[in-house]
Amino acid sequence: MLAQDAVLHDRYRIVAFAGLTRTARSYDAIDGRFGTHVHIRECERSKPRPFREAFVREARILNGCQHVAMPVVTDAFAAGEAFYLVERKIPAEPMSSLLERDRKPFAPILVLPWLDAILDLLEYLHGLRTPVIVANISPGSIEMSARGNVFVTDFSMALEGPGKSLAWTYPYAPIEQMEGREIDVRADLYAFAASAYELLLGQRPLSPHEREQTKGGVEFNPFDQLSRVISKPLASEITRLEAGKRMSPAVIC
């Protein structure tokens, strides 16, 4: 683990430890060349091969894709016993933190533009020659800047084309991902719908297993709950996404 004020690569001064994902540690740092704040991710060479491969894949995806709702990679290098990825630091806060702090759902008039931006990102990623599957859409991986722009910030589980993800985020992943089976772009649509449900209603969605357990009792019906706060056509479209069906970009606008 890097110490505070350590200088990495003769350029980056570590300010603070920022967190831990399945593949890497994260740090806030200052770029000594430009004096700007950056976000550095560190993957140790000693990590199991699947984690190292996931880190390299994430670097390749972030470097090869360009979208306003994605992190911007500015540098990548190996130093000592680890690999490093440097991203531009944008002051933002996870939606999960905002929900927990305010203890109430967001107003639909605020949420709908956010959902539109995330759908635009997914349309771009899924439309690439080799589709990119984020495999980790959740209120925790969606961050909002002070200006109200949203970003998907965690690509540590991303895939290039259909495959098995390294892990999953409860309760937003579909049953196939939770059970370690192969997923495709529909996994992102399911996670998007589950996240939209929480942002609009302020309630954690039921996991696929929890939904199975409701059968025989009062069945969980997201459409009934969503249609209380947004239009029925839009509630219907978000509900359809849980089945992996595409939404027309015009629906939210």
C-alpha positions in Angstrom: 0.0 0.0 0.0 1.4 3.4 -0.9 2.0 5.9 1.9 0.7 9.4 2.0 3.1 11.9 0.3 4.9 9.0 -1.5 5.9 10.0 -5.1 5.1 7.5 -7.7 6.7 7.3 -11.1 8.6 10.5 -10.4 5.4 12.4 -11.0 2.4 11.6 -8.8 2.3 12.5 -5.1 -0.1 10.4 -3.1 -2.6 12.4 -1.1 -4.8 9.7 0.4 -6.0 6.1 0.1 -9.4 6.3 -1.7 -10.8 2.8 -1.6 -10.6 -0.8 -2.7 -12.3 -2.8 -5.5 -12.0 -6.4 -6.4 -9.0 -5.8 -8.6 -7.2 -2.7 -7.3 -6.5 -0.2 -4.5 -7.3 3.4 -5.3 -5.6 6.6 -4.3 -6.2 10.3 -4.7 -3.0 12.0 -5.9 -1.6 15.2 -7.5 0.1 15.2 -10.9 3.4 17.0 -10.3 3.7 17.9 -13.9 0.4 19.8 -14.2 -0.6 20.3 -10.5 -3.9 18.6 -11.2 -5.8 16.1 -9.0 -5.9 12.5 -10.4 -7.2 9.1 -9.3 -4.7 6.3 -9.3 -5.5 2.6 -9.3 -3.0 0.0 -8.2 -3.1 -3.7 -9.1 -0.3 -5.8 -7.5 1.5 -8.4 -9.6 0.9 -11.0 -6.8 -2.8 -10.9 -7.4 -4.4 -14.0 -8.9 -4.3 -14.1 -12.7 -8.0 -13.5 -13.3 -7.7 -10.2 -11.3 -4.6 -9.1 -13.2 -6.4 -9.9 -16.5 -9.4 -7.9 -15.4 -7.3 -4.9 -14.5 -5.5 -5.0 -17.9 -8.9 -5.4 -19.6 -10.3 -2.4 -17.7 -7.3 -0.3 -18.8 -7.8 -1.3 -22.4 -11.5 -0.5 -22.3 -11.1 2.9 -20.7 -8.3 3.8 -23.1 -10.1 2.6 -26.2 -13.6 4.0 -25.4 -14.6 7.6 -25.3 -17.8 8.8 -23.7 -18.6 11.7 -21.5 -20.0 9.4 -18.8 -16.8 7.3 -18.6 -13.6 7.9 -16.7 -10.7 9.4 -18.7 -7.4 7.6 -18.6 -4.3 9.8 -18.7 -1.5 7.4 -17.9 -0.7 3.7 -17.4 2.6 2.1 -16.3 4.2 -0.6 -14.2 6.4 0.2 -11.2 7.9 -2.1 -8.7 5.5 -4.9 -7.9 2.3 -3.4 -9.3 0.6 -2.0 -12.4 -1.0 1.5 -12.3 -3.8 3.3 -14.1 -4.2 7.0 -13.8 -7.6 8.7 -14.4 -8.6 12.3 -14.4 -10.2 13.2 -11.1 -13.6 14.7 -11.3 -15.2 15.7 -7.9 -18.3 13.6 -7.7 -20.3 11.5 -5.2 -21.8 8.0 -5.6 -25.6 8.0 -5.9 -25.7 5.4 -3.1 -24.1 7.9 -0.7 -26.5 10.6 -1.8 -29.5 8.3 -1.2 -28.2 7.3 2.2 -27.5 10.9 3.2 -30.8 12.3 2.1 -32.9 9.2 3.1 -35.4 9.8 0.3 -35.7 9.1 -3.4 -34.7 11.7 -6.0 -37.4 13.6 -7.8 -38.2 12.1 -11.2 -37.4 15.4 -13.0 -33.8 14.9 -11.8 -33.5 11.2 -12.3 -34.8 11.0 -15.9 -31.9 13.0 -17.4 -29.5 10.8 -15.4 -31.1 7.6 -16.8 -31.0 9.1 -20.3 -27.2 9.7 -19.9 -26.5 6.2 -18.7 -28.6 4.6 -21.4 -26.6 6.7 -24.0 -23.4 5.2 -22.5 -24.8 1.7 -22.6 -26.0 2.2 -26.2 -22.5 3.3 -27.2 -20.7 0.4 -25.3 -23.1 -2.3 -26.5 -22.9 -1.0 -30.1 -19.2 -1.4 -30.4 -17.8 -4.0 -32.8 -16.9 -6.0 -29.7 -19.6 -5.0 -27.2 -18.4 -3.9 -23.8 -20.5 -5.1 -20.9 -20.0 -3.0 -17.7 -21.4 -5.9 -15.5 -21.5 -3.5 -12.6 -24.2 -0.9 -12.9 -25.5 0.2 -9.5 -26.1 3.4 -7.5 -22.6 2.8 -6.0 -20.9 2.9 -9.4 -22.9 5.8 -10.7 -21.5 9.1 -9.5 -22.8 12.7 -9.9 -20.6 15.8 -10.2 -21.3 19.1 -8.5 -22.7 20.3 -11.9 -25.2 17.4 -12.0 -23.5 15.3 -14.6 -23.4 11.5 -14.1 -20.6 9.0 -14.7 -20.3 5.2 -14.5 -17.0 4.9 -12.6 -16.3 1.3 -11.9 -15.3 -0.9 -14.9 -13.4 -3.4 -12.8 -15.8 -6.2 -13.8 -16.2 -5.1 -17.4 -16.1 -7.7 -20.2 -15.3 -7.5 -23.9 -18.1 -9.5 -25.4 -20.2 -12.2 -23.7 -18.5 -14.1 -20.9 -18.4 -14.8 -17.2 -17.8 -11.8 -14.9 -15.2 -11.9 -12.2 -17.8 -10.9 -9.5 -21.1 -9.2 -9.1 -22.8 -6.4 -7.0 -25.8 -7.4 -4.9 -28.7 -7.0 -5.5 -28.3 -5.4 -8.9 -26.9 -8.3 -10.9 -29.2 -10.7 -12.8 -29.5 -14.3 -11.8 -27.1 -15.6 -14.5 -24.3 -13.3 -13.2 -24.9 -14.2 -9.6 -24.7 -17.9 -10.5 -21.4 -17.6 -12.4 -23.0 -18.2 -15.8 -22.2 -16.4 -19.0 -23.8 -12.9 -19.4 -24.2 -10.5 -22.3 -25.4 -6.9 -22.7 -28.7 -7.8 -21.1 -27.0 -8.0 -17.7 -26.4 -4.2 -18.0 -30.0 -3.6 -18.8 -31.2 -5.6 -15.8 -28.8 -3.7 -13.5 -29.8 -0.4 -15.0 -33.5 -1.1 -14.3 -32.7 -2.2 -10.7 -30.7 1.0 -10.2 -33.4 3.2 -11.7 -35.9 1.6 -9.3 -33.8 2.5 -6.3 -33.1 6.1 -7.5 -36.8 6.7 -8.2 -38.3 5.0 -5.1 -35.5 5.2 -2.6 -35.9 1.5 -1.9 -33.4 -1.3 -2.5 -34.6 -3.6 -5.3 -35.1 -7.3 -4.5 -32.4 -9.6 -5.7 -33.4 -12.3 -8.2 -33.4 -14.9 -5.4 -35.6 -12.7 -3.2 -38.0 -12.2 -6.0 -38.2 -16.0 -6.4 -39.1 -16.3 -2.7 -42.0 -13.9 -3.0 -43.9 -16.3 -5.3 -46.8 -17.8 -3.6 -47.1 -14.7 -1.4 -47.4 -11.0 -2.4 -45.4 -10.9 -5.7 -43.0 -8.1 -6.1 -44.2 -5.9 -9.0 -41.8 -3.1 -9.9 -44.3 -1.7 -12.5 -47.0 -1.0 -9.9 -44.5 0.9 -7.7 -42.8 2.8 -10.5 -46.0 3.9 -12.1 -46.8 5.8 -8.9 -44.0 8.2 -9.5 -43.5 8.2 -13.3 -45.7 7.7 -16.3 -47.0 4.2 -17.0 -45.3 4.0 -20.4 -41.9 4.8 -18.8 -42.5 2.5 -15.9 -43.4 -0.3 -18.4 -40.2 0.3 -20.3 -38.0 0.2 -17.2 -39.7 -3.0 -16.1 -39.1 -4.5 -19.6 -35.4 -3.8 -19.2 -35.3 -6.4 -16.4 -36.1 -8.9 -19.0 -33.1 -7.7 -21.1 -35.2 -5.9 -23.7 -34.0 -2.7 -25.2 -35.5 0.7 -24.5 -36.0 3.2 -27.2 -33.8 6.3 -26.5 -36.9 8.5 -27.1 -38.8 7.0 -24.2 -37.1 8.9 -21.5 -36.6 12.2 -23.3 
